[in-house]
C-alpha cells in the first residue's frame, strides 16, 4: 500500500519553520514595541516576515480551504 503524499499543511510547516528561524536567529525575537526619540511608543510589526509567510500558500498552490493561508497568519502572530 502506497503512502499518502504529505498534505499542504505538512509541507507548509517546514517552510514556516525555516522562515521564522531566519527572522529570529538564535531564537532572538525582535520587540515590535519601539520607543521613538521623542518618547512615543509605537507598534512596528515585522511585516517582511508576514509577507514571506503569506507567500508559502502561493508557493504551494494551497487554496483557501486548505487552511494554509490562515496557518501562515497564525504562525506570524505567534512569532
C-alpha positions in Angstrom: 0.0 0.0 0.0 1.4 3.4 -1.1 2.0 6.1 1.5 -0.1 9.2 1.1 1.8 12.3 0.0 2.3 15.0 2.6 -0.6 17.4 3.0 -0.2 21.1 2.1 -0.2 21.9 5.8 2.7 19.4 6.4 4.7 21.0 3.6 3.9 24.5 4.8 5.1 23.8 8.4 8.6 23.0 7.0 8.7 26.3 5.2 7.2 28.3 8.0 9.8 26.9 10.4 12.6 28.0 8.0 11.2 31.5 7.6 10.8 32.1 11.3 14.2 30.7 12.1 15.8 33.1 9.6 13.7 36.0 11.0 14.8 35.2 14.6 18.4 33.9 14.5 19.4 32.1 17.6 15.8 32.5 18.7 16.3 36.2 19.4 13.0 37.7 18.6 12.6 41.4 18.0 10.4 43.5 20.1 7.6 45.1 18.0 7.2 47.9 20.5 9.6 50.7 19.6 10.3 53.9 21.6 10.9 56.9 19.4 13.4 59.6 20.3 10.5 61.8 21.4 9.5 59.1 23.9 6.4 58.0 22.0 5.9 54.2 22.0 4.6 52.7 18.8 3.9 49.2 17.4 6.1 48.3 14.4 5.4 44.6 13.5 7.7 42.6 11.3 5.7 42.9 8.0 8.6 41.4 6.0 8.2 38.1 7.7 4.5 38.2 7.3 4.9 38.7 3.6 7.2 35.7 3.4 4.8 33.5 5.5 1.9 34.5 3.3 3.9 33.6 0.2 4.0 30.0 1.3 0.4 29.2 0.4 1.0 30.8 -3.0 4.2 28.8 -3.5 2.4 25.5 -2.6 -0.7 26.5 -4.6 -2.7 25.8 -1.4 -6.2 27.1 -1.7 -8.0 29.0 1.0 -9.9 25.8 2.0 -6.6 24.1 2.8 -6.2 26.2 5.9 -2.6 27.1 4.9 -3.2 30.8 4.5 -4.8 31.0 7.9 -2.0 29.0 9.4 0.5 31.5 7.9 -1.2 34.3 9.8 -1.3 32.2 13.0 2.4 31.5 12.7 3.2 35.2 12.3 1.1 36.2 15.3 2.8 33.5 17.4 6.3 34.5 16.1 
